[in-house]
Structure formats: C-alpha cells, structure tokens
Amino acid sequence: MRFIEVETKNRTADFINRLLTVWESSVRATHLFLSDSEIKKIKEYVPQALAGIAHLMIAEDDRGCPGAFMGIKDGTLEMLFISPEERGKGLGKRLLQYGIKTYAVERVAVNEQNPQAKGFYEHLGFQVYKRTDLDEQGNPYPLLYMSLNI
C-alpha cells in the first residue's frame, strides 16, 4: 500500500464513490451499534465530508484501489476508515503515525460504543480527556474526545 494525499480539485465523483465503499464496509464492520437505516442516513453526508476535508490521505494498492483513508483538519483526525480486508495489517497505525508526523495530529473523537477504536488510539498514545452523551449530530451515541499524550 502506498499513501497519497488527494488534493481537493482531484476528488472526482468516481473517486469519492470508491472511498464511500471503503467507508461503508468499515462502518459495517466496526460500528455495530448503528442500524442499517442509520448507516444509510449518515452515508448521505459522507461525500460532502470527503470533498471538503483539508487533508485527505488514501492508502491504495498497486492497482489503484483504496484500502483505507484518513482526513485531517487543524491537528484533528476527523476520519480514519479501513476496509475489513485491510484491518489488522498495521495500515491504520501507519496512516495515523504519518498524520501525527506530517500534520501534527493530536486530537480525535471516537464513538464510545466502538471499543476497538478507543483501544487502537490508546495503544498509539491517545488518552480520553472529555466525554459527551450525544454525537455531533445530537444522536444518542456518546463520544470520547482523545488527545495525544507525548
């Protein structure tokens, strides 16, 4: 897998749709607390987020197929999604370490109901500093705000 930063002008509809496939498969594998209808509702907003995020990094294979991506804005990891086929191979760790080194990532928010994500970030040096009862859209999914403890 190689990492590529995709500039805003190169985020075509086809490109966004390929990342949307990675997003959905990742969410279905990790966000077990979401219903099918909730995933479909959230999915409507993902293309806009992908198109507008300041720094969008993808990991793609030799055929140009994305296996993971992350989005960063102002030192915050806004999104990190890995296709189920690529999970457990160190790709998320490598992406996050790249984000820390290159874009000074020091914050992330994770769903409390996603203990694997919380554990992943803790393993890489992040600690919870705040909890909310609702997510950013006002849904009853508590968020854990984490910061890098270096």
C-alpha positions as CSV (number, residue, x, y, z in Angstrom):
1,M,0.0,0.0,0.0
2,R,1.2,3.5,-0.8
3,F,-0.1,6.7,0.7
4,I,-1.3,9.5,-1.5
5,E,-2.7,12.9,-0.5
6,V,-5.5,13.8,-2.8
7,E,-6.0,17.5,-3.5
8,T,-9.5,18.9,-3.4
9,K,-9.5,19.5,-7.1
10,N,-8.8,15.8,-7.8
11,R,-11.7,14.5,-5.7
12,T,-14.0,13.5,-8.5
13,A,-17.4,11.9,-8.0
14,D,-15.9,8.5,-9.1
15,F,-13.1,8.8,-6.6
16,I,-15.5,9.8,-3.8
17,N,-17.7,6.8,-4.6
18,R,-14.7,4.5,-4.3
19,L,-13.9,5.9,-0.8
20,L,-17.6,5.7,0.1
21,T,-17.3,1.9,-0.5
22,V,-14.4,1.7,1.9
23,W,-16.3,3.9,4.4
24,E,-19.4,1.8,4.4
25,S,-17.6,-1.6,4.7
26,S,-15.5,-0.2,7.5
27,V,-18.5,1.2,9.4
28,R,-20.5,-2.0,9.0
29,A,-17.5,-4.0,10.4
30,T,-16.9,-1.6,13.4
31,H,-19.9,0.4,14.2
32,L,-22.2,-2.4,15.3
33,F,-24.3,-0.1,17.4
34,L,-25.7,1.6,14.2
35,S,-28.7,0.3,12.4
36,D,-28.8,-0.2,8.7
37,S,-31.1,2.8,8.3
38,E,-28.7,5.0,10.4
39,I,-25.8,3.9,8.3
40,K,-27.7,4.8,5.1
41,K,-28.6,8.2,6.6
42,I,-25.0,9.0,7.6
43,K,-23.8,7.8,4.2
44,E,-25.7,10.7,2.5
45,Y,-23.3,13.2,4.2
46,V,-20.0,11.4,3.7
47,P,-19.3,12.6,0.2
48,Q,-19.5,16.2,1.3
49,A,-17.1,15.5,4.2
50,L,-14.7,13.7,1.8
51,A,-14.8,16.5,-0.7
52,G,-14.2,19.2,1.8
53,I,-11.7,17.9,4.4
54,A,-8.5,19.8,4.4
55,H,-6.1,16.9,4.1
56,L,-7.3,13.6,2.7
57,M,-4.8,10.7,2.6
58,I,-5.6,7.4,1.0
59,A,-3.8,4.1,1.1
60,E,-4.1,2.3,-2.3
61,D,-2.7,-0.9,-3.6
62,D,-0.7,-1.5,-6.8
63,R,-4.0,-1.5,-8.9
64,G,-5.0,1.9,-7.5
65,C,-7.7,0.5,-5.3
66,P,-8.1,2.3,-2.0
67,G,-8.0,0.2,1.1
68,A,-8.1,2.9,3.7
69,F,-8.2,6.7,4.1
70,M,-7.9,9.4,6.7
71,G,-9.0,13.0,6.9
72,I,-7.3,15.7,8.9
73,K,-8.2,19.3,9.8
74,D,-6.3,21.6,12.1
75,G,-4.5,18.9,14.1
76,T,-7.6,16.7,14.5
77,L,-8.1,13.3,12.9
78,E,-11.6,13.8,11.5
79,M,-11.9,10.3,9.9
80,L,-9.9,7.1,9.6
81,F,-11.6,4.2,7.8
82,I,-10.0,0.9,6.8
83,S,-11.7,-1.8,4.7
84,P,-12.3,-5.0,6.5
85,E,-9.8,-6.8,4.2
86,E,-7.0,-4.5,5.3
87,R,-7.7,-4.4,9.1
88,G,-5.1,-5.9,11.4
89,K,-2.2,-5.3,9.0
90,G,-0.9,-2.1,10.6
91,L,-2.3,0.2,7.9
92,G,-4.3,2.3,10.4
93,K,-1.2,2.7,12.6
94,R,1.0,3.7,9.7
95,L,-1.6,6.2,8.4
96,L,-2.1,7.7,11.9
97,Q,1.7,7.9,12.5
98,Y,2.0,9.7,9.2
99,G,-0.7,12.1,10.2
100,I,1.0,12.8,13.5
101,K,4.4,13.4,11.9
102,T,3.2,15.4,8.8
103,Y,0.1,17.2,10.1
104,A,0.7,17.4,13.8
105,V,-2.4,15.3,14.6
106,E,-3.1,15.4,18.3
107,R,-6.8,15.0,18.7
108,V,-9.5,12.5,17.7
109,A,-13.1,11.8,18.7
110,V,-14.4,8.2,18.8
111,N,-17.8,6.6,19.5
112,E,-17.8,5.2,23.0
113,Q,-19.6,2.1,21.6
114,N,-16.6,1.4,19.4
115,P,-14.2,0.0,22.0
116,Q,-11.8,-1.3,19.3
117,A,-11.2,2.2,18.1
118,K,-10.7,3.5,21.6
119,G,-8.2,0.8,22.2
120,F,-6.4,1.5,19.0
121,Y,-5.9,5.1,19.8
122,E,-4.9,4.4,23.4
123,H,-2.3,1.9,22.0
124,L,-0.9,4.8,20.0
125,G,-0.7,7.2,22.9
126,F,-4.0,8.9,23.0
127,Q,-6.0,9.5,26.2
128,V,-9.6,10.4,26.8
129,Y,-10.0,14.0,28.1
130,K,-13.7,14.5,27.6
131,R,-16.9,12.6,27.1
132,T,-20.3,13.7,25.6
133,D,-23.6,12.0,25.9
134,L,-24.5,12.8,22.3
135,D,-22.6,12.8,19.0
136,E,-22.1,15.9,16.9
137,Q,-25.4,15.5,15.2
138,G,-27.3,15.2,18.5
139,N,-27.8,11.4,18.3
140,P,-27.5,9.3,21.5
141,Y,-24.1,8.0,20.7
142,P,-21.6,9.2,23.3
143,L,-18.3,10.5,22.0
144,L,-14.9,10.2,23.7
145,Y,-12.5,13.0,22.9
146,M,-8.9,11.9,23.0
147,S,-5.6,13.8,22.8
148,L,-2.1,12.6,22.1
149,N,-0.1,12.2,25.3
150,I,3.5,12.6,24.2
